Amino acid sequence: MPLFPYLGDMPIIGARVYMHASAQIIGNVNIGNDSSIWCNAVLRGDVNHIVIGQCSNVQDLTMGHVSHKTQGKPDGSPLLVGDYVTIGHSVILHGCTIGNECMIGMGSIIMDDAVIPDRVMIGAGSLVSPGKVLESGMLYMGRPAKAIRALTPEEIAHLRYSAEHYIKVKNNYLDNLPKAPADFSNP
């Protein structure tokens, strides 16, 4: 199991969550029902908490981390991800908030205190600067990320479709996990 405690905090995992054996989920992390954490992804909830909503997927090589609490910033910067979110390969999420039905493109970086509201698509390789608050229903791209245009109805529907597709894929993995070998040590 890829779960590790930190200072007494153990990850909390919902029902029918798939976690690849190479993933690392550490400390104060809460993962909602039907979500999936893929190959070599890291969710490190050591100095603050991480919440991954229901039916979301964190794809291969993604790093999720947080910023600690300080006197000047008593809540620090937790990492909060909504429901039906697709987080592409090799994304860095650091102490940011992502709403529901979003897609974060491969290789993107979302920095501390950035807020991505519901139904936003972030193009591959984009950088969302610290504290930036985006607008719902938009496509953002670039370094730094800028609003390109409003999403079409088809693109908005695809946000939910993408997450639902990953639910099917993770269910295939869960339903076909090898069974534990029989215990031959006690005849």
N, C-alpha and C positions, 0 to 999 in steps of 0.2 A: 504494500500500500504506500502511495507517495505522500502520506500525511505525517507532519512533524509538529510537535508542540514547541511553544516558545513561552518561557516564564509562566507556565501553567495554562496558557491558552492553547486549545486544540481546535483544529478546523471543525466546522459543523457542516455536514454534507447532507443535502436533501435526498429525496427518493429518486431512484433511477438515474443517478448522475454517473457519467462515465469519466474516469480519470485514468489516463494512460500511465503505465508503470514508470515511465521516465519523467513524468511531471513532478513538480515539487510544490506542495501546498503547506505553508508554514504559518503556525500561530493563529491569530485572530482573523480567520477567514470563514465566511459563511457563503455556501454555494446552494442556490435554489434548485428545486426539483427540475429534472429533465435537462439539466445543463451538461456541458462536456468540457473537459480540460485535456488538451491534446499533447502530443509528443514534445517533451522538453520545455513545456511551458512552466513558468515559475510565478506563483502568487505568494508574496512574502509579506504577511501581516504581522510584522514584529513590533514596530514602533507606533502603529496605528492599525485600524481595522480595514478589511476588504469585504465588500459584499458583491457577489455575482448573482444577478436575479435568476428567475426561472427561464428555462428554454433558451439560454444563451450559450454561446460557444466561444472558447478561448483557444485559438489555434496554435499550431506548432511554433515553438521558440518565442512565444510572447512572454514579456516580463511585466508583471504587475507589482507595483510597490507603492509606498506611502511616505508622508513626511510626519515627523514626530510633533508632539504638542509642546508649545513653548509658552512662556508667560505672556508674550505679545500676541500669540495665536493659540489660545487654549484648546481649540479643537484640532490643531494641526491640519493635515490634508489627508483624509481617508480616501480610498479608492472605492467608488460606488458605480456599479454597472447595473442597468435596468434589465427588463425582461425582453426576450426575443432580440438580443444583440448578437451580431456577428463581428468578432474581433479577428482580423486576418493574421496571417503568418508574420512573425518577427515584429510585432507591434510592441512599443513601450508605452505603458499607461502608468503615470506617476501622480498619485494624489489628486485625481480628477473625478468628475462626475459625468456619467454617460446615461442619457435617458433611455426610453424604451424604443424598440424597433429601429436601431441604428446599425450602420455598417462602417467599421473602421478598416480602411484599406491596408494592405500589406505594407510593412515597413514604416508605418506612421508612428509619430511620437505625439502623445497628448500629455502636456505638462501640468504641474500643480495648479489646482484651483480653476482650471479650465472647466467650462460647463458646456456639454453637448446635449441639447434638449432632444425630445422625442423626434424620431423620423428625420435623421440627418445622415448623409453619406459623406465620409471623409475619403478622398481619393488616395490611392497608394502613394507612399512616400511623403505624405504631408506632415507638417509640424504645426500643432496648435499651441501657441505661446501661453505662458503662465497667466492665469486669471482671465483669459479671453472667454467671453460668453457668446456662443453662436446662436443663430436663428433657426427655429424648427423648419423642416420641409425644404432644406437647401442642400446643394452639393458644394463642398469646400475642397479646395486643392491648393497645393503649393507650400513653400517654406519661406515665410510663414503662410499658413492657410488663409485663403481669402474666399469669400462667397463667389461662386461662378455663376450659378443660376438656381432657379427653383427646380425641385425634383418633379418629374412627370408623374401622373397617377400610376403608370406602369412601374416606375422606379420605386415609388412608395410601396406598392404591393410586393415588389421583389425583396424589400427589406425583411418583411415577415416570412416570405417564402424561403429566403436563405437560411434563416434560423430554423424553420420547420424542416428543411432538408437535412440540416445537421442533427436534428432530433432523430430522424430516420437512420442516419449513418451511425450515430452513437448507439441506437437500439440494436442495430445489426451487430455491433461489437459486443454489447452486453449479452445479447441472446446467444452468442457463439463463443463465449469465453470458455477456455478448456476447464474441465472439471478438475477439482483437486484430486491428486493421486490417492489411492487407498493407502491407509496406514498399515504397513507390513511389519512394524516394529513390535507389535503385540500379537503373537499368534493366538 
